[in-house]
């Protein structure tokens, strides 16, 4: 069997003007992940990444630390969904980042408040009752994620090991499809996905199967501060 290792990007810059860049913690997570892959002596045949800055920075930092001299292919199919639009459709006033940040800053716990709001916004998107309001509906996003996965299988062939640097939404969509989880429960997976966690999908001519989910033991043994979820 072949194996595709879906790696969620390192921590992005929450609350900053450019969310898409890695934070200092995100770079360190990527480096520690790379060192862990080096210790495993994992034989990697190829690497892919989404087209977002946080995917590129995670891939470059991780592969360098791992000592893996593999070229990295870019496929926008592994990009995250448009979280800004998902939020805006739920709360139109948040089309202004400044308004959202200002409102959240007034609350006792801005991060918790944002997560609660974002959970509700994603629930609206996934519900299927407002698909025509989004440039990319949840079913379309899931189909795009699965298509990107299948394109790798077609490209590399049988019995290969591939690293894919992507986002939590893509990992969620692929796992939901493989496990046949109902839409209303799909994002229970997403909220638990750690930055730079690894989800392993094995493939053969018999099908695609989830092997491991959200493995991030490389942040244990004195590195617990590197376990983040956004």
VENWOFEN-V86700 format. One record per pair of residues at least 6 apart in sequence whose ideal C-beta (glycine too) atoms are under 8 Angstrom apart, sorted by sequence separation. I is the first residue (numbers start at 1). J is the second residue. D is the distance in whole Angstrom. If there is no record, write none. Layout:
BEGIN
I & J & D
I & J & D
END
This chain:
BEGIN
13 & 19 & 5
49 & 55 & 4
88 & 94 & 6
93 & 99 & 6
94 & 100 & 4
104 & 110 & 4
107 & 113 & 4
124 & 130 & 6
131 & 137 & 4
156 & 162 & 6
175 & 181 & 7
193 & 199 & 8
202 & 208 & 7
203 & 209 & 8
12 & 19 & 5
13 & 20 & 8
37 & 44 & 8
49 & 56 & 6
63 & 70 & 7
87 & 94 & 5
88 & 95 & 5
93 & 100 & 8
131 & 138 & 8
176 & 183 & 8
201 & 208 & 6
202 & 209 & 5
219 & 226 & 4
12 & 20 & 6
13 & 21 & 5
22 & 30 & 7
131 & 139 & 7
136 & 144 & 7
181 & 189 & 7
201 & 209 & 7
219 & 227 & 5
12 & 21 & 7
13 & 22 & 7
14 & 23 & 8
49 & 58 & 8
63 & 72 & 7
91 & 100 & 8
104 & 113 & 6
125 & 134 & 6
128 & 137 & 8
201 & 210 & 6
202 & 211 & 5
12 & 22 & 6
13 & 23 & 5
49 & 59 & 5
104 & 114 & 6
128 & 138 & 7
152 & 162 & 6
176 & 186 & 4
200 & 210 & 8
201 & 211 & 7
11 & 22 & 7
12 & 23 & 7
128 & 139 & 8
199 & 210 & 7
200 & 211 & 4
216 & 227 & 7
10 & 22 & 5
11 & 23 & 5
47 & 59 & 7
60 & 72 & 8
125 & 137 & 8
126 & 138 & 5
152 & 164 & 7
200 & 212 & 4
9 & 22 & 7
10 & 23 & 8
13 & 26 & 8
59 & 72 & 5
87 & 100 & 7
125 & 138 & 6
173 & 186 & 8
176 & 189 & 7
199 & 212 & 7
11 & 25 & 5
12 & 26 & 6
172 & 186 & 6
175 & 189 & 6
198 & 212 & 7
199 & 213 & 5
10 & 25 & 7
11 & 26 & 4
172 & 187 & 6
199 & 214 & 6
200 & 215 & 7
10 & 26 & 3
47 & 63 & 6
198 & 214 & 8
199 & 215 & 7
9 & 26 & 7
10 & 27 & 6
172 & 189 & 5
197 & 214 & 4
198 & 215 & 5
10 & 28 & 8
11 & 29 & 6
56 & 74 & 8
171 & 189 & 8
172 & 190 & 4
197 & 215 & 6
198 & 216 & 7
10 & 29 & 4
171 & 190 & 8
197 & 216 & 4
10 & 30 & 4
194 & 214 & 6
196 & 216 & 7
9 & 30 & 8
47 & 68 & 7
169 & 190 & 7
172 & 193 & 7
193 & 214 & 5
148 & 170 & 7
168 & 190 & 5
171 & 193 & 6
192 & 214 & 6
194 & 216 & 4
196 & 218 & 8
10 & 33 & 8
47 & 70 & 5
49 & 72 & 6
51 & 74 & 5
55 & 78 & 7
178 & 201 & 7
196 & 219 & 8
44 & 68 & 5
46 & 70 & 6
47 & 71 & 7
48 & 72 & 7
49 & 73 & 7
50 & 74 & 7
51 & 75 & 7
55 & 79 & 8
145 & 169 & 8
175 & 199 & 7
189 & 213 & 7
37 & 62 & 7
45 & 70 & 7
46 & 71 & 8
47 & 72 & 5
48 & 73 & 5
49 & 74 & 6
50 & 75 & 7
51 & 76 & 4
145 & 170 & 5
149 & 174 & 6
168 & 193 & 4
174 & 199 & 8
194 & 219 & 7
7 & 33 & 7
44 & 70 & 6
47 & 73 & 7
48 & 74 & 7
49 & 75 & 8
50 & 76 & 7
91 & 117 & 7
30 & 57 & 7
34 & 61 & 7
38 & 65 & 7
46 & 73 & 7
48 & 75 & 6
50 & 77 & 8
51 & 78 & 8
52 & 79 & 6
90 & 117 & 7
146 & 173 & 7
174 & 201 & 7
26 & 54 & 7
30 & 58 & 5
34 & 62 & 4
37 & 65 & 8
38 & 66 & 5
50 & 78 & 4
51 & 79 & 6
52 & 80 & 7
141 & 169 & 7
145 & 173 & 4
146 & 174 & 6
171 & 199 & 5
33 & 62 & 5
34 & 63 & 7
37 & 66 & 4
38 & 67 & 5
49 & 78 & 7
50 & 79 & 4
145 & 174 & 5
27 & 57 & 7
31 & 61 & 6
34 & 64 & 7
35 & 65 & 5
48 & 78 & 7
50 & 80 & 7
87 & 117 & 7
90 & 120 & 6
91 & 121 & 7
178 & 208 & 6
196 & 226 & 8
26 & 57 & 7
30 & 61 & 4
31 & 62 & 7
34 & 65 & 3
35 & 66 & 7
37 & 68 & 7
87 & 118 & 7
90 & 121 & 4
142 & 173 & 4
146 & 177 & 6
178 & 209 & 7
179 & 210 & 6
20 & 52 & 6
21 & 53 & 6
22 & 54 & 6
26 & 58 & 7
30 & 62 & 5
33 & 65 & 8
34 & 66 & 4
86 & 118 & 8
89 & 121 & 7
141 & 173 & 6
145 & 177 & 8
178 & 210 & 5
20 & 53 & 4
21 & 54 & 7
32 & 65 & 8
33 & 66 & 8
34 & 67 & 8
194 & 227 & 6
195 & 228 & 5
20 & 54 & 5
27 & 61 & 6
31 & 65 & 5
34 & 68 & 8
87 & 121 & 5
90 & 124 & 5
142 & 176 & 7
194 & 228 & 7
195 & 229 & 7
18 & 53 & 8
22 & 57 & 5
30 & 65 & 7
83 & 118 & 7
86 & 121 & 5
89 & 124 & 7
90 & 125 & 8
142 & 177 & 6
175 & 210 & 6
194 & 229 & 6
195 & 230 & 8
21 & 57 & 7
22 & 58 & 7
86 & 122 & 6
89 & 125 & 7
193 & 229 & 7
192 & 229 & 7
86 & 124 & 8
175 & 213 & 7
191 & 229 & 7
22 & 61 & 8
86 & 125 & 5
89 & 130 & 7
12 & 54 & 5
9 & 52 & 8
10 & 54 & 7
81 & 125 & 8
89 & 133 & 5
9 & 54 & 4
89 & 134 & 6
138 & 183 & 7
9 & 55 & 6
158 & 204 & 7
10 & 57 & 7
158 & 205 & 7
9 & 57 & 8
10 & 58 & 5
86 & 134 & 7
9 & 58 & 4
85 & 134 & 6
85 & 135 & 6
153 & 203 & 5
7 & 58 & 7
10 & 61 & 7
82 & 134 & 8
149 & 201 & 7
82 & 135 & 7
82 & 136 & 7
7 & 62 & 7
81 & 136 & 6
128 & 183 & 7
153 & 208 & 8
127 & 183 & 8
126 & 183 & 5
127 & 184 & 8
126 & 184 & 7
149 & 208 & 7
81 & 141 & 5
126 & 186 & 6
123 & 184 & 8
126 & 187 & 7
123 & 187 & 8
122 & 187 & 6
77 & 144 & 5
78 & 145 & 7
77 & 145 & 7
119 & 187 & 7
122 & 190 & 8
77 & 147 & 6
78 & 148 & 5
77 & 148 & 3
119 & 191 & 7
75 & 148 & 5
77 & 151 & 7
75 & 151 & 7
115 & 191 & 8
75 & 152 & 8
73 & 155 & 8
15 & 101 & 7
78 & 164 & 6
80 & 166 & 8
83 & 169 & 8
78 & 165 & 8
79 & 166 & 8
80 & 167 & 4
78 & 166 & 4
79 & 167 & 7
80 & 168 & 7
81 & 169 & 5
78 & 167 & 7
80 & 169 & 5
80 & 170 & 7
79 & 170 & 8
78 & 170 & 5
70 & 163 & 8
72 & 165 & 8
15 & 110 & 8
68 & 163 & 8
14 & 111 & 8
63 & 163 & 8
62 & 163 & 8
62 & 165 & 7
48 & 152 & 6
59 & 163 & 8
46 & 152 & 8
59 & 165 & 4
58 & 165 & 5
46 & 155 & 8
56 & 165 & 8
46 & 156 & 5
55 & 165 & 5
45 & 156 & 6
55 & 166 & 6
55 & 167 & 7
54 & 167 & 8
46 & 160 & 7
48 & 162 & 7
45 & 160 & 4
47 & 162 & 7
48 & 163 & 7
49 & 164 & 7
50 & 165 & 7
52 & 167 & 7
115 & 230 & 8
45 & 161 & 5
46 & 162 & 5
47 & 163 & 4
48 & 164 & 5
49 & 165 & 4
50 & 166 & 5
44 & 161 & 5
45 & 162 & 6
46 & 163 & 8
47 & 164 & 7
48 & 165 & 7
49 & 166 & 7
50 & 167 & 7
43 & 161 & 6
44 & 162 & 7
47 & 165 & 7
42 & 161 & 7
44 & 163 & 6
111 & 230 & 8
50 & 170 & 7
62 & 196 & 8
58 & 196 & 7
4 & 149 & 7
4 & 152 & 6
4 & 153 & 8
2 & 153 & 7
2 & 156 & 7
2 & 157 & 8
2 & 158 & 6
5 & 161 & 7
7 & 163 & 6
9 & 165 & 6
2 & 159 & 5
3 & 160 & 8
5 & 162 & 7
7 & 164 & 6
9 & 166 & 7
1 & 159 & 7
2 & 160 & 5
3 & 161 & 5
4 & 162 & 5
5 & 163 & 5
6 & 164 & 5
7 & 165 & 5
8 & 166 & 7
9 & 167 & 6
2 & 161 & 7
3 & 162 & 7
5 & 164 & 7
7 & 166 & 7
8 & 167 & 6
2 & 162 & 7
4 & 164 & 6
6 & 166 & 6
8 & 168 & 5
8 & 171 & 6
33 & 196 & 4
6 & 170 & 7
32 & 196 & 8
6 & 171 & 5
33 & 198 & 8
29 & 195 & 5
30 & 196 & 6
29 & 196 & 4
6 & 174 & 7
26 & 195 & 7
25 & 195 & 8
26 & 196 & 8
36 & 218 & 4
35 & 218 & 8
11 & 195 & 5
8 & 193 & 5
10 & 195 & 5
33 & 218 & 6
8 & 194 & 7
9 & 195 & 7
10 & 196 & 5
32 & 218 & 6
8 & 195 & 6
9 & 196 & 7
32 & 219 & 7
8 & 196 & 6
7 & 196 & 6
8 & 197 & 5
7 & 197 & 7
29 & 219 & 7
7 & 198 & 6
8 & 199 & 8
32 & 223 & 6
6 & 198 & 7
7 & 199 & 8
5 & 198 & 5
6 & 199 & 4
5 & 199 & 7
6 & 200 & 8
32 & 226 & 6
5 & 200 & 5
6 & 201 & 7
4 & 200 & 7
5 & 201 & 8
3 & 200 & 6
4 & 201 & 5
29 & 226 & 5
3 & 201 & 7
4 & 202 & 8
28 & 226 & 6
3 & 202 & 5
4 & 203 & 7
29 & 228 & 7
2 & 202 & 7
3 & 203 & 8
1 & 202 & 5
2 & 203 & 5
25 & 226 & 7
1 & 203 & 7
2 & 204 & 7
1 & 204 & 5
25 & 228 & 6
3 & 211 & 7
14 & 230 & 6
11 & 228 & 5
12 & 230 & 8
11 & 230 & 7
END
